[in-house]
């Protein structure tokens, strides 16, 4: 079984998760791709990662998903907000629109990521009313993705691999 881990990362958060997923996969047939350099990628299973924007992803990630004609897709993302089940559900619902009908959807992993300084400043300028809550959010997000997030991403990758290749779990 061939695996492709494809990611878009502006801040390094999603790259860290992608690298952990890649290392976790028990296969000699796996590749790690930065989305900027991923062209004509062929695999049986695609892990596609992105930084969440407006409960979804960038157009580049959408374009990548549209190029997957068959196979299986597992999504992973990082976001500035706490990755609650409710928020994960919103993101999954938004991403469902962009998943190719020819591919089998395997699930979504989501964790909090550090909010870049430029984004923090933008949010501060747009809302004085919620400034105390924003500062608390920035402080909480500053340490993410943390060790627990990475461990959860690895567990997600292992779960997906067991689902698509039960014999791989025994290796």
N, C-alpha and C positions, 0 to 999 in steps of 0.2 A: 504494500500500500504506500502510495506517495503522498507526502504532506507538504503543503506550502503555508508558511506563516508570513502574512503580508501585513504591513502596518504603515500608518501615517502618524507621525509624531512631531509636533511643533515644539514641545517643551522637554521631551525626553521621557515623560511619564509612560506613554504607550509603548515606546521602544523598550523600556525596562520590562514591561509585562510581556511583550512579544519575545524578547530574549529568554525569559523564564519559561514560557510555553514551549519554545523551540528546544531548549535544553531538556525539558521534561519528556518530550516525545521519544518513545523507544522505537527508533527506526533508523536504518541506514539510508533511507530514501526520504529525506526532508531537506527543505531549503528555507532560508530566512530572507525576506525581501523588504527593503524600504520601498514604499509605494512609488516613490519618485523613480526608482530603477526597475520596477516590476513590469515587464512587458511579455506578453505571450506565455504567461505562467500556466503550466499544465500540472494538475495533481488530482488525486482522488478525494482528498480532504483539504479544504482551505480554512485556515484560521485567519480572519480578517479583522484587524484592529484599527481603532480610531479614537481621537479625542472627541468627546460629545460636544456638539454645538446645537443649541436650540432643540434639545431632545433627540437629535439625529446625528448626522455626519456631514462631511464636506462633499462637494460634487465630485472630487477626485475619487473618493471611496465609492460613491454611487457608480461612477464610470467603471471602476474595478469590478464591482459586483455584477454589473451588466455584461461583462466579458466572460463570466463564468457560465458556460453553457450546460455543464452537467457536473456531477460530483456532489459533494456534501460541504456545507458551510457552517462554521461555528464563528460567531462574532465575539469580540472582546473590546472593551472600551474603558477609558478613564474619563472622569468628570470632576468638576470643581465641587459639586454638591456631594453630600453623603450618599453613598450608593445603597439606598434603602430598596426593599422589594418593590415598593410603590413606584419609585423613580425608575428602577430597572424595567418595570412593566411598561412605563411610558416610552422609554427608549426602544424596547423590543417592539412595541406597537408601531412606532414611527419607522423603524428599520424594516419591518415586515413589508412595507410598501415597495422597498427597493430590492428585495430578494428575488432572484430569478426563479420562475416557476419550474424550470427544468432541474433545479438543484434541491437537495434535501437539506432542510434547516435543522441544525443540531442543538442550537441554544445560544445564549448570550451570557458572557461574564462581564461584570461591571464593577469597577472599584473607584474610589476617590483618588484624585491626583492633585498635585500641587497646582495652585492657580498662579499663572505667570504674573510678574509684576505689572506688565502693561495692562493686563486684564483687570487686576485689582484696582489700578488707578482709574481705568475707564468706569468700573462699577462705582467707585467712590465719587466720581464727578457726576454720575447720573442720579445718585440718590443720597441725600443727606439724612432723610428720615430713617432709613434702615442701616445707618452707618455702624452702630454698635453690633448689630447682628452680622453684618458683613465682616467686620474685623474679627469676630469670633470664628466665622466660617474660614477666613483666610488663615488664621492661626491653626485651626483644626486641620485644614488641608495641607499645611506646610510640610508635614512629615509623610505624606502619601505620594505614591504607593509605598506602603511600609512592608515590613517582613510578613505580616499576616496577609496583606493583599497579595503579595507574590506567592505565598503558600497556597492561597485560595485559587489563584490563577493556575498554578501547577496542578492542583486537585481537579480543576475544571478540565484541563488538557488531558489528564489521565482518564477522567470519566468519559470524555469524548472518544479517546482512543479505545477504551474498553467497549464502547458502544459499537464502533465501526469495525473493530478488529479484536474480538474477544481473546484470541490467542496471544495478543501483544501484552495483555495484562499479566501473563504468566512468565514473561521474559525477565 
